[in-house]
Structure formats: C-alpha cells, structure tokens
Amino acid sequence: MIVAIDGPAGSGKSTTARRVAERLGWLYLDTGAMYRAVGLAFRERGHPVTEAAAADLVPGLDVRLEPGPGGTRVALDGDDVTDRIRTPEASQDASRVSALAPVRAAMVALQRRAPPP
C-alpha cells in the first residue's frame, strides 16, 4: 500500500507521514528531501538549472534516504546532507529543479524502487 500526503507548506505533512509510518512500521519516503538533495547538488556543483544540465548531472547522482538517529537521514553521493537541505535556499532549489523533466523522471524511478511496507 502507498499513502501520499499533499498540502501546503507548514501544514504538518511530514510530521503526520513520519508518525503514521513509524506506527505502522512502514518506510517514510520523504520525496521533498530527495528533490532538496538534487537542488543542493546543482547549487554546490555550480550547474545552471536547465534541462540540459539536469540531463548531464542527474544520472550520476546517488540520492538515498536512510534510517538514522533522530529519523530519516539524506545522503547525496555518500555524504550526509540532511542538515544542509533544510534551509530556505534548499527549498527554493528543490522547487526549481523539480520543474525539470530529467529530475522528475529520475526521482520517480528512485521512489518506485523503494521497498514496499
């Protein structure tokens, strides 16, 4: 079973999803964190936010959600970027890169490979 929670920023989506997943023993797949990690990669590597840059950069990225102390940790190419993706800049970057078809295609494919509950 897959449960998706949608809503405006600050409405408690992530908190609700984490608690439900924890209670049911399910995986909490924080898709927003995945897009934030990709946005961070664009920013830190100096890539413009374009379809062409995405087609070049995204296939080589390794974005992972891993259990860790205090909840899910986010790894980008083996580095824990959990704290670095929780900034206003990372939110803006996530919004910008999520509009790119190569980014969406890669993230959806990764999300579909997530283990079922």
N, CA, C and O atoms as a MOPAC input file, in Angstrom:
PM7 MOZYME 1SCF
protein

 N      0.83800 1    -1.16800 1     0.00000 1
 C      0.00000 1     0.00000 1     0.00000 1
 C      0.89000 1     1.24000 1     0.00000 1
 O      1.91700 1     1.27400 1     0.67800 1
 N      0.49900 1     2.23800 1    -0.74800 1
 C      1.19500 1     3.51300 1    -0.79500 1
 C      0.22800 1     4.58800 1    -0.33200 1
 O     -0.91600 1     4.64100 1    -0.78400 1
 N      0.68700 1     5.43800 1     0.56200 1
 C     -0.10700 1     6.55900 1     1.04000 1
 C      0.65200 1     7.83500 1     0.70600 1
 O      1.81100 1     7.99400 1     1.09000 1
 N      0.00000 1     8.73900 1    -0.00500 1
 C      0.60800 1    10.02700 1    -0.34500 1
 C     -0.12600 1    11.11800 1     0.42600 1
 O     -1.35300 1    11.10300 1     0.53200 1
 N      0.63600 1    12.05500 1     0.95700 1
 C      0.05800 1    13.17000 1     1.70400 1
 C      0.48900 1    14.44900 1     1.01100 1
 O      1.68000 1    14.68000 1     0.80300 1
 N     -0.47300 1    15.27300 1     0.65600 1
 C     -0.18900 1    16.51100 1    -0.05500 1
 C     -0.82400 1    17.66600 1     0.70100 1
 O     -1.81100 1    17.48200 1     1.41300 1
 N     -0.26300 1    18.84500 1     0.54800 1
 C     -0.82400 1    20.02400 1     1.19200 1
 C      0.16100 1    21.16200 1     1.17200 1
 O      1.29400 1    21.00100 1     0.71800 1
 N     -0.25800 1    22.31200 1     1.65800 1
 C      0.61100 1    23.49200 1     1.63800 1
 C      1.77500 1    23.38100 1     2.62000 1
 O      1.74600 1    22.58300 1     3.55800 1
 N      2.78600 1    24.19200 1     2.38300 1
 C      3.95900 1    24.22600 1     3.25700 1
 C      3.53700 1    24.53000 1     4.68800 1
 O      2.68100 1    25.38000 1     4.93200 1
 N      4.14700 1    23.82900 1     5.61800 1
 C      3.90800 1    24.08900 1     7.03800 1
 C      2.61000 1    23.52200 1     7.58400 1
 O      2.21200 1    23.85900 1     8.69900 1
 N      1.94100 1    22.66500 1     6.81900 1
 C      0.64900 1    22.14100 1     7.27500 1
 C      0.77000 1    20.85800 1     8.09400 1
 O     -0.22900 1    20.35400 1     8.60700 1
 N      1.99000 1    20.32500 1     8.21900 1
 C      2.19300 1    19.13200 1     9.03500 1
 C      2.25500 1    17.83800 1     8.24800 1
 O      2.13200 1    16.75900 1     8.82900 1
 N      2.44200 1    17.92000 1     6.94100 1
 C      2.50000 1    16.72100 1     6.10200 1
 C      3.60200 1    15.76300 1     6.54700 1
 O      3.36500 1    14.57100 1     6.74800 1
 N      4.79900 1    16.30300 1     6.69600 1
 C      5.94300 1    15.44900 1     7.04100 1
 C      5.78800 1    14.85000 1     8.42800 1
 O      6.06200 1    13.66700 1     8.63000 1
 N      5.35600 1    15.64800 1     9.37200 1
 C      5.15800 1    15.14700 1    10.73800 1
 C      4.13000 1    14.03400 1    10.75300 1
 O      4.34600 1    12.99400 1    11.37500 1
 N      3.02100 1    14.24300 1    10.07900 1
 C      1.97100 1    13.22500 1    10.01700 1
 C      2.48000 1    11.96500 1     9.33700 1
 O      2.26600 1    10.86000 1     9.83600 1
 N      3.15300 1    12.12100 1     8.20200 1
 C      3.65700 1    10.96200 1     7.45700 1
 C      4.66300 1    10.16000 1     8.27800 1
 O      4.61000 1     8.93000 1     8.30700 1
 N      5.57900 1    10.86100 1     8.94400 1
 C      6.56900 1    10.15600 1     9.77500 1
 C      5.89100 1     9.36000 1    10.88300 1
 O      6.23700 1     8.20500 1    11.12800 1
 N      4.93500 1     9.97700 1    11.54400 1
 C      4.26800 1     9.30500 1    12.66300 1
 C      3.44600 1     8.10300 1    12.20500 1
 O      3.45800 1     7.05700 1    12.85400 1
 N      2.74200 1     8.24700 1    11.10400 1
 C      1.95300 1     7.12800 1    10.57700 1
 C      2.87900 1     5.99100 1    10.17100 1
 O      2.62900 1     4.83500 1    10.51000 1
 N      3.95600 1     6.31400 1     9.44100 1
 C      4.90100 1     5.28700 1     9.00400 1
 C      5.52800 1     4.57000 1    10.19800 1
 O      5.65500 1     3.34500 1    10.20300 1
 N      5.91900 1     5.34800 1    11.20900 1
 C      6.52600 1     4.75200 1    12.39900 1
 C      5.55400 1     3.81000 1    13.09400 1
 O      5.91800 1     2.70000 1    13.47900 1
 N      4.32900 1     4.25800 1    13.24800 1
 C      3.32800 1     3.44800 1    13.95600 1
 C      3.00800 1     2.15400 1    13.21000 1
 O      2.77000 1     1.11800 1    13.83200 1
 N      3.00400 1     2.21500 1    11.87500 1
 C      2.67500 1     1.04200 1    11.07200 1
 C      3.90400 1     0.21300 1    10.69400 1
 O      3.78000 1    -0.86700 1    10.11600 1
 N      5.09600 1     0.72800 1    11.02800 1
 C      6.31800 1     0.02300 1    10.67000 1
 C      6.62000 1     0.11600 1     9.18300 1
 O      7.22200 1    -0.79200 1     8.61000 1
 N      6.20800 1     1.20000 1     8.56500 1
 C      6.40100 1     1.40500 1     7.13700 1
 C      7.57100 1     2.33700 1     6.87700 1
 O      8.04700 1     3.03000 1     7.77600 1
 N      8.02600 1     2.34100 1     5.62800 1
 C      9.05100 1     3.26300 1     5.18100 1
 C      8.43100 1     4.65200 1     5.01300 1
 O      7.35700 1     4.78900 1     4.42700 1
 N      9.10000 1     5.66400 1     5.51900 1
 C      8.70400 1     7.05000 1     5.28100 1
 C      9.57700 1     7.56600 1     4.14700 1
 O     10.77800 1     7.77200 1     4.32200 1
 N      8.97500 1     7.77100 1     2.99300 1
 C      9.70100 1     8.20000 1     1.80400 1
 C      9.51200 1     9.70400 1     1.65300 1
 O      8.48700 1    10.16300 1     1.15000 1
 N     10.49400 1    10.45500 1     2.08600 1
 C     10.43700 1    11.91900 1     2.06300 1
 C     10.87800 1    12.40700 1     0.68300 1
 O     12.05500 1    12.69000 1     0.46100 1
 N      9.91300 1    12.50000 1    -0.24600 1
 C     10.23700 1    12.88800 1    -1.61100 1
 C     10.74900 1    14.32400 1    -1.67500 1
 O     11.59100 1    14.64500 1    -2.51400 1
 N     10.25400 1    15.17600 1    -0.80800 1
 C     10.74300 1    16.55500 1    -0.77600 1
 C     12.22500 1    16.61300 1    -0.46500 1
 O     12.95300 1    17.42000 1    -1.04300 1
 N     12.67900 1    15.75300 1     0.45300 1
 C     14.10100 1    15.70600 1     0.79200 1
 C     14.93100 1    15.24900 1    -0.40400 1
 O     16.06500 1    15.69100 1    -0.58600 1
 N     14.36600 1    14.37100 1    -1.20800 1
 C     15.08800 1    13.89400 1    -2.38300 1
 C     15.30000 1    15.04500 1    -3.37600 1
 O     16.39600 1    15.20600 1    -3.91300 1
 N     14.26600 1    15.83200 1    -3.61500 1
 C     14.39000 1    16.97700 1    -4.52200 1
 C     15.32200 1    18.04100 1    -3.93600 1
 O     16.05700 1    18.69600 1    -4.67400 1
 N     15.29300 1    18.21000 1    -2.62500 1
 C     16.20800 1    19.16200 1    -1.98600 1
 C     17.66000 1    18.72900 1    -2.20200 1
 O     18.53100 1    19.56000 1    -2.45500 1
 N     17.91000 1    17.42400 1    -2.09900 1
 C     19.27600 1    16.91700 1    -2.30500 1
 C     19.73300 1    17.17200 1    -3.73800 1
 O     20.88500 1    17.54300 1    -3.96500 1
 N     18.84700 1    16.97900 1    -4.69300 1
 C     19.20400 1    17.24700 1    -6.08800 1
 C     19.46600 1    18.74400 1    -6.27600 1
 O     20.42700 1    19.13000 1    -6.94200 1
 N     18.61900 1    19.57500 1    -5.69400 1
 C     18.83200 1    21.01700 1    -5.77500 1
 C     20.16700 1    21.41900 1    -5.17400 1
 O     20.86100 1    22.28400 1    -5.70700 1
 N     20.52900 1    20.78200 1    -4.05000 1
 C     21.82400 1    21.04800 1    -3.42000 1
 C     22.96900 1    20.67500 1    -4.35900 1
 O     23.96600 1    21.39100 1    -4.45200 1
 N     22.81700 1    19.55700 1    -5.04800 1
 C     23.85100 1    19.13600 1    -5.99500 1
 C     24.03200 1    20.17500 1    -7.10200 1
 O     25.16100 1    20.50500 1    -7.46400 1
 N     22.92900 1    20.68800 1    -7.63600 1
 C     23.02700 1    21.73200 1    -8.65700 1
 C     23.77500 1    22.94000 1    -8.10300 1
 O     24.69500 1    23.45600 1    -8.73700 1
 N     23.37200 1    23.38600 1    -6.91600 1
 C     23.95600 1    24.59400 1    -6.32200 1
 C     25.44600 1    24.39700 1    -6.03600 1
 O     26.27200 1    25.21600 1    -6.43800 1
 N     25.78400 1    23.31500 1    -5.34700 1
 C     27.16500 1    23.11700 1    -4.91100 1
 C     28.11800 1    22.82100 1    -6.07400 1
 O     29.31800 1    23.08100 1    -5.98800 1
 N     27.57400 1    22.28300 1    -7.14100 1
 C     28.42800 1    21.95000 1    -8.28900 1
 C     28.40100 1    23.04200 1    -9.35600 1
 O     29.05100 1    22.92900 1   -10.39500 1
 N     27.64300 1    24.09500 1    -9.08300 1
 C     27.62700 1    25.24100 1    -9.98500 1
 C     26.92400 1    25.00600 1   -11.30700 1
 O     27.21600 1    25.68000 1   -12.29500 1
 N     26.00200 1    24.06000 1   -11.33600 1
 C     25.26100 1    23.78700 1   -12.56900 1
 C     24.07600 1    24.72700 1   -12.70400 1
 O     23.39300 1    25.00000 1   -11.71700 1
 N     23.82100 1    25.22600 1   -13.90600 1
 C     22.61000 1    26.02300 1   -14.10300 1
 C     21.38500 1    25.11200 1   -14.01700 1
 O     21.46900 1    23.92000 1   -14.31500 1
 N     20.27200 1    25.66600 1   -13.61800 1
 C     19.04200 1    24.86700 1   -13.50400 1
 C     18.36400 1    24.87200 1   -14.87100 1
 O     17.45300 1    25.65400 1   -15.14300 1
 N     18.84700 1    23.96600 1   -15.71600 1
 C     18.32600 1    23.81300 1   -17.07200 1
 C     18.11900 1    22.33000 1   -17.36300 1
 O     18.68300 1    21.46700 1   -16.69200 1
 N     17.30200 1    22.05100 1   -18.37400 1
 C     17.07000 1    20.65800 1   -18.78900 1
 C     18.38700 1    19.99700 1   -19.19500 1
 O     18.64500 1    18.84700 1   -18.84300 1
 N     19.21300 1    20.72700 1   -19.93500 1
 C     20.48900 1    20.16000 1   -20.40200 1
 C     21.40500 1    19.82400 1   -19.23400 1
 O     22.01300 1    18.75300 1   -19.21100 1
 N     21.50900 1    20.72400 1   -18.27000 1
 C     22.35000 1    20.46200 1   -17.10000 1
 C     21.80600 1    19.28300 1   -16.30300 1
 O     22.57000 1    18.45900 1   -15.80100 1
 N     20.48200 1    19.20700 1   -16.19100 1
 C     19.87200 1    18.09500 1   -15.46200 1
 C     20.16000 1    16.76600 1   -16.14500 1
 O     20.47000 1    15.77500 1   -15.48400 1
 N     20.05800 1    16.74900 1   -17.46700 1
 C     20.33100 1    15.51900 1   -18.21400 1
 C     21.77000 1    15.05800 1   -18.02600 1
 O     22.05800 1    13.86300 1   -18.08900 1
 N     22.67000 1    16.00700 1   -17.79700 1
 C     24.08300 1    15.69400 1   -17.58200 1
 C     24.36700 1    15.28200 1   -16.13600 1
 O     25.09100 1    14.31500 1   -15.89800 1
 N     23.80000 1    16.01000 1   -15.17300 1
 C     24.12900 1    15.82300 1   -13.76200 1
 C     23.37800 1    14.67600 1   -13.08800 1
 O     23.98000 1    13.87000 1   -12.37900 1
 N     22.09000 1    14.60500 1   -13.30500 1
 C     21.22700 1    13.71900 1   -12.51500 1
 C     21.54500 1    12.22900 1   -12.65200 1
 O     21.52900 1    11.52700 1   -11.64000 1
 N     21.83300 1    11.71200 1   -13.84300 1
 C     22.10300 1    10.26900 1   -13.93100 1
 C     23.25700 1     9.79200 1   -13.04500 1
 O     23.29300 1     8.62200 1   -12.66600 1
 N     24.19000 1    10.67100 1   -12.71100 1
 C     25.32400 1    10.28000 1   -11.88000 1
 C     25.12200 1    10.48800 1   -10.39300 1
 O     26.00200 1    10.15300 1    -9.59900 1
 N     23.97400 1    11.03700 1    -9.99500 1
 C     23.74000 1    11.30100 1    -8.57300 1
 C     23.25400 1    10.06000 1    -7.84300 1
 O     22.49200 1     9.26200 1    -8.38800 1
 N     23.69900 1     9.91000 1    -6.61800 1
 C     23.24500 1     8.83400 1    -5.74400 1
 C     22.52800 1     9.49200 1    -4.55800 1
 O     23.16800 1     9.97700 1    -3.62500 1
 N     21.20000 1     9.50000 1    -4.60900 1
 C     20.38000 1    10.08600 1    -3.54500 1
 C     19.75500 1     8.93900 1    -2.77200 1
 O     19.08900 1     8.07600 1    -3.34400 1
 N     19.98100 1     8.94000 1    -1.44900 1
 C     19.44200 1     7.85700 1    -0.60600 1
 C     18.80300 1     8.40700 1     0.65500 1
 O     19.27100 1     9.38000 1     1.24600 1
 N     17.73300 1     7.76300 1     1.04300 1
 C     17.10100 1     8.02400 1     2.32900 1
 C     17.44400 1     6.84000 1     3.21400 1
 O     17.20700 1     5.68900 1     2.84600 1
 N     18.00300 1     7.12600 1     4.38500 1
 C     18.48000 1     6.06200 1     5.25800 1
 C     18.00300 1     6.30500 1     6.68100 1
 O     17.95300 1     7.45000 1     7.12800 1
 N     17.65200 1     5.24500 1     7.39500 1
 C     17.30100 1     5.43700 1     8.80500 1
 C     18.52500 1     5.87100 1     9.59100 1
 O     19.63900 1     5.42500 1     9.31900 1
 N     18.31500 1     6.73000 1    10.55300 1
 C     19.43800 1     7.19400 1    11.35800 1
 C     18.94600 1     7.79000 1    12.65400 1
 O     17.74600 1     7.79500 1    12.92900 1
 N     19.86700 1     8.29000 1    13.44900 1
 C     19.47700 1     8.89600 1    14.71400 1
 C     18.57100 1    10.09500 1    14.46500 1
 O     18.89600 1    10.97800 1    13.67100 1
 N     17.44700 1    10.11700 1    15.14100 1
 C     16.52300 1    11.23100 1    15.00100 1
 C     15.63900 1    11.14400 1    13.77400 1
 O     14.92500 1    12.10000 1    13.47200 1
 N     15.66100 1    10.03200 1    13.05700 1
 C     14.79000 1     9.88200 1    11.89400 1
 C     15.55500 1     9.61900 1    10.61900 1
 O     16.70500 1     9.18200 1    10.64400 1
 N     14.90900 1     9.88900 1     9.51300 1
 C     15.48800 1     9.62200 1     8.20900 1
 C     16.62600 1    10.59100 1     7.91200 1
 O     16.49900 1    11.79800 1     8.11500 1
 N     17.72700 1    10.05100 1     7.43400 1
 C     18.88000 1    10.84800 1     7.01200 1
 C     18.91600 1    10.83800 1     5.48600 1
 O     18.46100 1     9.88300 1     4.85600 1
 N     19.45000 1    11.89100 1     4.90400 1
 C     19.53200 1    12.00700 1     3.44900 1
 C     20.99900 1    12.00600 1     3.05300 1
 O     21.79400 1    12.79900 1     3.55700 1
 N     21.34300 1    11.10700 1     2.14800 1
 C     22.71600 1    11.02100 1     1.65500 1
 C     22.74000 1    11.39300 1     0.17800 1
 O     21.88200 1    10.97500 1    -0.59800 1
 N     23.72600 1    12.17600 1    -0.18900 1
 C     23.96000 1    12.55900 1    -1.58200 1
 C     25.37400 1    12.12400 1    -1.91900 1
 O     26.34400 1    12.64400 1    -1.36800 1
 N     25.48300 1    11.17300 1    -2.82100 1
 C     26.79000 1    10.62500 1    -3.21300 1
 C     27.60600 1    10.20400 1    -1.99800 1
 O     28.81400 1    10.43200 1    -1.93700 1
 N     26.93100 1     9.58800 1    -1.03400 1
 C     27.59300 1     9.04800 1     0.14600 1
 C     27.78600 1    10.01700 1     1.29600 1
 O     28.19700 1     9.60200 1     2.38000 1
 N     27.50200 1    11.30400 1     1.09300 1
 C     27.65500 1    12.30100 1     2.15300 1
 C     26.30800 1    12.60800 1     2.78500 1
 O     25.32000 1    12.80500 1     2.07700 1
 N     26.25900 1    12.65000 1     4.11200 1
 C     25.02900 1    13.00400 1     4.81900 1
 C     24.78300 1    14.50200 1     4.63700 1
 O     25.56000 1    15.33300 1     5.10800 1
 N     23.68800 1    14.83100 1     3.94500 1
 C     23.35400 1    16.23000 1     3.66700 1
 C     22.06100 1    16.64700 1     4.36300 1
 O     21.46800 1    17.67200 1     4.02600 1
 N     21.63300 1    15.85200 1     5.32800 1
 C     20.35800 1    16.07800 1     5.99900 1
 C     20.21400 1    17.51100 1     6.50200 1
 O     19.18600 1    18.14600 1     6.26800 1
 N     21.21800 1    18.01800 1     7.18000 1
 C     21.12200 1    19.37900 1     7.72100 1
 C     21.23300 1    20.43800 1     6.62200 1
 O     20.59600 1    21.48800 1     6.70200 1
 N     22.03600 1    20.16400 1     5.60900 1
 C     22.25000 1    21.15800 1     4.54400 1
 C     21.04100 1    21.34000 1     3.64200 1
 O     20.94100 1    22.35900 1     2.96000 1
 N     20.12200 1    20.38300 1     3.61700 1
 C     18.94900 1    20.52800 1     2.75600 1
 C     17.76300 1    21.16300 1     3.47300 1
 O     16.70600 1    21.34600 1     2.86900 1
 N     17.91600 1    21.49400 1     4.72400 1
 C     16.81100 1    22.08400 1     5.49600 1
 C     17.00400 1    23.58800 1     5.67100 1
 O     16.93300 1    24.11200 1     6.78300 1
 N     17.24800 1    24.26600 1     4.56600 1
 C     17.42800 1    25.71400 1     4.57200 1
 C     16.44500 1    26.33300 1     3.58900 1
 O     15.92500 1    25.63000 1     2.72200 1
 N     16.17700 1    27.63100 1     3.70000 1
 C     15.31100 1    28.28700 1     2.71300 1
 C     15.86000 1    28.17000 1     1.28400 1
 O     15.09800 1    28.00800 1     0.33200 1
 N     17.18200 1    28.25200 1     1.14700 1
 C     17.78800 1    28.12600 1    -0.18000 1
 C     17.53100 1    26.73600 1    -0.76500 1
 O     17.24700 1    26.59700 1    -1.95500 1
 N     17.63100 1    25.72600 1     0.07000 1
 C     17.38600 1    24.36400 1    -0.40000 1
 C     15.92900 1    24.19200 1    -0.83100 1
 O     15.65200 1    23.47600 1    -1.79300 1
 N     15.01000 1    24.83100 1    -0.13900 1
 C     13.60200 1    24.78700 1    -0.53600 1
 C     13.41000 1    25.41600 1    -1.90900 1
 O     12.70500 1    24.87300 1    -2.75900 1
 N     14.03500 1    26.55300 1    -2.11300 1
 C     13.94000 1    27.23000 1    -3.41500 1
 C     14.58000 1    26.38200 1    -4.51200 1
 O     14.02600 1    26.25100 1    -5.60400 1
 N     15.73100 1    25.81500 1    -4.22400 1
 C     16.41400 1    24.98000 1    -5.20500 1
 C     15.56000 1    23.75900 1    -5.56000 1
 O     15.47100 1    23.38500 1    -6.73000 1
 N     14.93700 1    23.14400 1    -4.56600 1
 C     14.09000 1    21.97500 1    -4.81200 1
 C     12.94000 1    22.33700 1    -5.73700 1
 O     12.61400 1    21.58700 1    -6.65600 1
 N     12.33300 1    23.47100 1    -5.49600 1
 C     11.22000 1    23.91300 1    -6.33000 1
 C     11.67200 1    24.10600 1    -7.77900 1
 O     10.97100 1    23.71400 1    -8.71200 1
 N     12.82600 1    24.70200 1    -7.95600 1
 C     13.33600 1    24.97300 1    -9.30500 1
 C     13.70800 1    23.68200 1   -10.04100 1
 O     13.34300 1    23.51200 1   -11.20400 1
 N     14.42700 1    22.77800 1    -9.38100 1
 C     14.87500 1    21.56500 1   -10.08200 1
 C     13.72600 1    20.58700 1   -10.30600 1
 O     13.76300 1    19.79900 1   -11.25100 1
 N     12.71500 1    20.62700 1    -9.45400 1
 C     11.59300 1    19.69300 1    -9.61700 1
 C     10.80300 1    19.98500 1   -10.89000 1
 O     10.03300 1    19.13600 1   -11.33900 1
 N     10.97500 1    21.15700 1   -11.47600 1
 C     10.29600 1    21.50300 1   -12.72300 1
 C     10.99700 1    20.90600 1   -13.94300 1
 O     10.46800 1    20.97300 1   -15.05200 1
 N     12.16800 1    20.32900 1   -13.74900 1
 C     12.94800 1    19.78300 1   -14.86800 1
 C     12.59400 1    18.31500 1   -15.09900 1
 O     12.64600 1    17.50300 1   -14.17600 1
 N     12.23700 1    17.98700 1   -16.33300 1
 C     11.81400 1    16.62100 1   -16.66300 1
 C     12.85200 1    15.55800 1   -16.29600 1
 O     12.46800 1    14.52600 1   -15.74600 1
 N     14.15500 1    15.75500 1   -16.57100 1
 C     15.11400 1    14.71100 1   -16.19500 1
 C     15.17400 1    14.47700 1   -14.67800 1
 O     15.38900 1    13.35100 1   -14.23100 1
 N     14.98600 1    15.52000 1   -13.90600 1
 C     14.99400 1    15.38200 1   -12.44500 1
 C     13.76100 1    14.60000 1   -12.00600 1
 O     13.87200 1    13.65100 1   -11.23000 1
 N     12.60600 1    14.98700 1   -12.49000 1
 C     11.37000 1    14.28900 1   -12.10800 1
 C     11.43300 1    12.81700 1   -12.49000 1
 O     11.06900 1    11.94900 1   -11.69700 1
 N     11.89400 1    12.54000 1   -13.70000 1
 C     11.96900 1    11.14600 1   -14.15400 1
 C     12.89400 1    10.32500 1   -13.25700 1
 O     12.56000 1     9.19900 1   -12.88800 1
 N     14.04000 1    10.87800 1   -12.90900 1
 C     14.99500 1    10.15200 1   -12.06000 1
 C     14.45000 1     9.94000 1   -10.65200 1
 O     14.60500 1     8.86000 1   -10.08200 1
 N     13.81500 1    10.95900 1   -10.09100 1
 C     13.29500 1    10.83900 1    -8.73200 1
 C     12.11000 1     9.87900 1    -8.66900 1
 O     11.99800 1     9.10300 1    -7.71900 1
 N     11.23300 1     9.91800 1    -9.65400 1
 C     10.10400 1     8.98200 1    -9.67800 1
 C     10.61000 1     7.55300 1    -9.80100 1
 O     10.10000 1     6.65700 1    -9.12900 1
 N     11.60400 1     7.33200 1   -10.65000 1
 C     12.17000 1     5.98800 1   -10.79200 1
 C     12.76600 1     5.50700 1    -9.47100 1
 O     12.58400 1     4.35400 1    -9.08100 1
 N     13.47200 1     6.39400 1    -8.79200 1
 C     14.06200 1     6.04800 1    -7.49800 1
 C     12.97600 1     5.75400 1    -6.46400 1
 O     13.09200 1     4.80200 1    -5.69200 1
 N     11.94600 1     6.55300 1    -6.44800 1
 C     10.83800 1     6.36900 1    -5.49800 1
 C     10.11900 1     5.04100 1    -5.76300 1
 O      9.69600 1     4.36500 1    -4.82400 1
 N      9.98600 1     4.67700 1    -7.00800 1
 C      9.31500 1     3.40100 1    -7.35100 1
 C     10.13700 1     2.19100 1    -6.93300 1
 O      9.59000 1     1.10800 1    -6.72100 1
 N     11.44400 1     2.37100 1    -6.81300 1
 C     12.32000 1     1.26700 1    -6.37800 1
 C     12.38300 1     1.12600 1    -4.86000 1
 O     13.00800 1     0.20200 1    -4.34100 1
 N     11.73800 1     2.04100 1    -4.15900 1
 C     11.75800 1     1.97200 1    -2.68400 1
 C     11.07900 1     0.67700 1    -2.24000 1
 O     10.10400 1     0.23600 1    -2.85000 1
 N     11.59900 1     0.07900 1    -1.18200 1
 C     10.98700 1    -1.17300 1    -0.71600 1
 C      9.56700 1    -0.93300 1    -0.22000 1
 O      9.28400 1     0.08800 1     0.40700 1
 N      8.67200 1    -1.88600 1    -0.50600 1
 C      7.28300 1    -1.74000 1    -0.02700 1
 C      7.21300 1    -1.90100 1     1.48600 1
 O      8.11700 1    -2.46800 1     2.10100 1
 N      6.12500 1    -1.39500 1     2.08400 1
 C      5.97700 1    -1.53000 1     3.55200 1
 C      5.80600 1    -2.97900 1     3.94700 1
 O      5.66800 1    -3.28400 1     5.13200 1

